[in-house]
Structure formats: C-alpha cells, structure tokens
C-alpha cells in the first residue's frame, strides 16, 4: 500500500453532529427475561435491568431498547401482548418501569420500548370478546375472522403459512359448540392478527403510544412493522414464508425469502406510520420509531423512513450479508444510497433475539448461512474463528456513519448456546415445525456477569430460565473488565473512539483495495477490515487506534481483523 491511500469514492457525506439523537445513536437491545434477575425466579426483570444500567453507561451506548415486558402469557416470550398498558408480574410493575425510565434518563440514556401492533395475545380482552361473539359482530371485526373453504368450512380461508411453521389459521368453536370461523395468525395460534382497516384498532394503538410517551419513553421499536395491512381479499400466495430466519442470502446480499407477499409491505401500512408520526411529533424531545420490517430491496425499506413516517428501520440486509466482503460492501453502498435519498440515517445490526448470535454464525463453514438456531447434531461453529470474525465485523459496524444496534451479550463476545437440550426449548418455532427448526432460544440464554457467582451473577440464587453453558465464566463482564484486548474492552474503546472522532455523523469513502479487504475512511479514521486469508499492511505512517485482534502487533492487519488507524 502507498503512504497516502488514493481516495476512491465517497458514498456518504458527513452530516451535522447536533442532529437528533436517533440519527447517530448506538442502541443496546435489552432482552428483559435474560438480562438480570433481581428476585431469584430465574427470569430477568425490570428491577434487575435498573440495577445494572451502569453497565450500559460504562460500555458507552446512548440508548437501550427493551423487548416486551407487558402483560403476556409468554407464548412467544412476550411478543404476545394481553395488556399493552401494564407490566407482566414476571417482569415487575408499572412503578418498576417508571423507576427504570427515571434512572436511565438521569444516567443520560434514552429508552425505546417495543410495540407489538400486528397481533395481540389470544388472552387479550378484545380476543376473548371476539371468540365469545358471533360471526359478523364488531368484536370479531377487530381481528381477521373468515369463513373456511370447503363444503363445511373445514378448510382454512387461504393457503398462508405461519412464520413459525404450520397453517396461519385456527378454527374456533362457536357458541353452539360447533366448529365455526377461522382467524388469521401470521405467527403462533396464540397471536391473532388485528384488522388494521378497523378504525378502532387504529385509535387504540394511538392511545397506547400516548400512554407510553406520557410515561416518558423516547421511542418505539415497532414489531413486524411491514405486516399490519394485508392485501384486500387475503388472496392465496404461492411463496414460502420464512421471514425471520432460516434464510440464506444470495451474493448481492438480498434474501430470497424476504418477500412482498400479500401479507407484507402493503401500501396502506404507510398511512398508519404517518398517523403515528404526528402523535410522536406532538411530544417534546425527539421521540423516535424504528421499524422491524423484513423488506427488500432497500429502496422499498426506505419508504418506511420517509420524512413523515418512521425515523429508522433495522438493516436486515446488512445482517444477512454474513462474512462476505463483496456482499457487505454492496449492502453498505445500497444502504446509504437508499436512506440518503429519503434523508434518513442508515442503521447497522449484526445480532438480535431472533437470529443466531454473530459470534457463532460467522464461525460456520459457510459464514453467510443463517440457520434458525443450532442444536445437537447440527454443524457446530468454530468458536475461535467465529469470535475473531465477530469482533472484526463489530468494529466495521461501529466505524460506519449512522446508528448501530447492539444485542445484549455481543459486547462480551457471547456465542449462541448451540447444544441446548431440546426439551428445554421454548420458542414456538421448535414445536410448530416438529423440531425441524431449532428456534431462537440459543441466542436468548441469560447473560453472564460475574465469573464466580451463581448463574454467573444473572440471578441471586443460580436460577436461570435457560441453562448457561458451564464454560461461560470467561465471557463474564468481571472477567473481561480492565483486561486489554478483551471483547468488552474492545467495544468500550470502539464506542469511545466513535464518539471522539464523530464517526456516526462522518463521511464514508471507499479506498481502492483487494476485493477481500474493506478499506475506507470515515473523517480522519482509516478502517481496514481484512476478510481475506492473508495479512495486509497499513499505509506507512498510520497509527493504530484500535484492533479487533487482541494480539495486534505493529501495522499488520491479520486475516479476520479490523483495524482503526489514524493517518500520519
Ligand atoms: C418479531 C419479533 C419476534 C417475534 C415476532 C412476532 O419478529 O422480533 O421475536 O416472535 O415478531 O411478534
């Protein structure tokens, strides 16, 4: 390489550093049942989170996103909400969420909460009323009840499949004791889909938004944001529904299983978000929404973040690109082009509660493969290689302009639990596919905090709703804190440098490089992500600021390593 790298192509221009927080925030996903358990029932809770908020400050993130903590029978780990305005006793009380919000705000952290508008729990008061009411009643009209096909209505109204496997329809018994109508559930049978053409549904959710905005939340992560509105007439569809996981990307980073079938990405959904935007805008203090929308191509996804709709959308195209330099570079380019065109910030994400953790995913023989869970008998990831690549991928993410999402535990380099006993699995996907899909439990195992405490400090008495692997002591926060080169300290340094060098609002320019190496500048920082098999040299005079390789020596960038450097 030359002393002064030639500039190639700027794909994103710097923006104001004083824009609203969500344009450049690092947002940490807290999965409440697995973060910290204060009362010893083995399930994490809100007081547990509040007690550990200092961790997020020490780490250096700007905000946290809380997965659902609302009243729920927990058929889908809380994504089946029975009461949107109260806290499930397993997680605490409304006072506990107030205390969490209060402490987070005092610590300078924003708090985003999950909103689940596509479906309720079947134990929601509305659904209980709908079940008890007659076909054609206003109670049924809040959901998608339909007559079955076949001579006696014995066949589902259409051919849609549930995202979790099996049919997307369940038949109810009518008051006379005979099988009657069917209701739609894109997910589990205990998650009936709402009918968003019903004004009552719209009014109810605007009220739910206000309830939480009044309590002081800074925003919402909107679950299945592309699914609320279905195509008129609920037509049959020939495509395969495997939205969440189990899908393999193709070379250009597009995912063949992300689709625009009649249940997703319908035009009418944008009206909902325009209405919500006016609700949020009526509150002080930059409240924000982020769409969980598995929509491609990215230009289509960008329609959710037009100026009068949501603020951000998760970039699942990026997550799906895996460990593939060409795919990553292409998706980064396309992400900036699509989002810059609508004036929205780009987001980046590698892990969440629905996918195999990237420290494991990237250790598979095909590091672009995205299985739906890993279990006994499946290919086991190469843990060392996976972690090495994961750290390099994370330093790439944190060097990019825009907003980044971290999933709890990734700052510890935590792997997937890839050998959970099948009888402990709780994800409905596992049972609904007769075990063909392992499901998402392996990324939801409670966090390890202290090496020598019961349940590694997750709970006071060692209880843990899923078992932590015995070997997790080295991943604990206290084993890594203050240890140079540990994953935890590497994340901390990255977050500090990201702030100091204003990378989140910077400009991104690609430099000419080997196709296996991603080489870019963001403001004055040179970033070299070596995804190829041979080491590369930094330019003469470059000073290493941070490396994903704990054994970094000099200016050599080893394979599966990302280095941040300052040019001399
Ligand atoms: C979203 C959530 C996932 C949940 C599903 C149904 O994709 O992230 O965990 O199972 O929606 O609510």
Boltz pocket constraint, residues with backbone or C-beta under 6 A from the ligand:
constraints:
  - pocket:
      binder: B
      contacts: [[A, 76], [A, 79], [A, 80], [A, 116], [A, 187], [A, 223], [A, 224], [A, 244], [A, 292], [A, 353], [A, 354]]
      max_distance: 6.0
